[in-house]
Amino acid sequence: MARLAVMLNHEMQSLVAELNGELRGSPSIRLEYSDELTKVDFGRVELINTIDAYHFSIKGHTTVAEAAWKAIGPSFRFLGINRVALNRRPPVITTR
């Protein structure tokens, strides 16, 4: 499965690059590829919920949110969204 995931990610990255080449005449359209979520070390025990050992823990959710936040940075810049928004950290998930 890990090998298949690497192959699929490589193919998606190539496809996005190819499609962006075709979109050169459309400066308001751009596709983004990010592998930030594949870089998260899901093998770290503290990222997994201790109750069911399947879902993310609070730290796991926060880690994934931080990776997603990093991944959408180029899209923010492309859209001209204020840099202040880029420098904010994603909200931290807490329990009551």
C-alpha positions in Angstrom: 0.0 0.0 0.0 2.8 2.4 0.8 4.4 1.8 -2.6 1.0 2.3 -4.3 0.6 5.6 -2.4 4.0 6.8 -3.6 3.2 5.9 -7.2 -0.2 7.6 -7.1 1.2 10.8 -5.5 4.0 10.9 -8.2 1.4 10.5 -10.9 -0.9 13.2 -9.5 2.1 15.5 -9.2 3.0 14.9 -12.8 -0.6 15.3 -14.0 -1.0 18.7 -12.1 2.3 19.9 -13.7 1.1 18.9 -17.1 -2.3 20.5 -16.7 -0.8 23.7 -15.4 1.3 23.8 -18.5 -1.9 23.7 -20.6 -3.4 26.5 -18.4 -0.5 28.9 -19.1 -2.9 31.1 -21.2 -5.3 31.3 -18.2 -3.5 33.3 -15.5 -6.5 33.3 -13.2 -6.5 29.4 -13.0 -3.8 27.3 -11.4 -3.9 23.8 -9.9 -1.9 23.0 -6.8 -0.4 19.7 -5.7 0.9 19.2 -2.2 2.3 16.2 -0.5 2.3 17.9 3.0 -0.1 15.3 4.4 2.1 12.5 3.3 5.0 13.9 5.3 3.1 13.6 8.6 4.5 10.7 10.7 1.4 8.8 11.5 3.4 6.2 13.3 3.8 8.4 16.3 1.7 6.9 19.1 0.6 10.3 20.6 -1.3 11.1 17.3 -3.7 8.2 17.9 -6.7 8.3 20.2 -6.0 6.1 23.3 -9.7 5.0 23.5 -10.0 3.3 20.1 -6.4 3.3 18.8 -7.8 4.2 15.4 -8.9 7.9 15.2 -6.6 10.9 15.7 -6.0 12.2 19.2 -6.2 16.0 19.8 -2.5 16.2 19.0 -3.1 14.2 15.8 -5.8 16.5 14.7 -3.6 19.5 15.4 -0.7 17.9 13.5 -2.9 17.2 10.4 -4.4 20.7 10.6 -0.9 22.3 10.6 0.1 20.2 7.6 -3.0 21.2 5.7 -2.5 24.9 6.7 1.1 24.7 5.3 -0.2 23.0 2.1 -2.7 25.7 1.2 -0.2 28.5 1.7 0.7 28.7 -2.1 -3.0 28.9 -2.9 -3.4 31.8 -0.5 -0.5 33.7 -2.1 -2.0 33.0 -5.6 -5.3 34.4 -4.5 -3.7 37.4 -3.0 -4.9 36.7 0.5 -3.2 38.9 3.1 0.0 37.5 4.5 -1.3 38.1 8.1 -3.7 35.3 7.4 -0.8 33.1 6.3 1.1 33.6 9.4 -1.7 32.7 11.7 -1.5 29.2 13.1 -4.5 26.9 12.6 -7.0 26.8 15.5 -6.0 24.3 18.2 -8.6 21.7 18.9 -9.4 21.4 22.6 -11.8 19.4 24.7 -14.2 20.8 27.3 
